[in-house]
Amino acid sequence: MTISRPSLKALAVALALASVAGAALLLARPQPIESAVLGADWECTRTALVLTSCAPRVQEAIPAVETSRKDAIRQTRG
């Protein structure tokens, strides 16, 4: 049984493809950008240096009443 080894050309092609794929992933990652036109209530991202999307900033919900689970169980049991 003969085991063939990949040629130097095949290794070079595989390395080039892996490099291109890595560069594409780095460029396609969403990057946060500042938009002075929309103001502080908006959050914008740019993907692949071409597509820009903006959405309203999400504010954290503040609970009206904070209770722990133990307190809630004690009240229902009597």
Secondary structure, 3 states (H helix, E strand, C coil): CCCCCCCHHHHHHHHHHHHHHHHHHHHHCCEEECCCCCCCCEEEEEECCCEEEEEECCCCCCCCCCCCHHHHHHHHHC
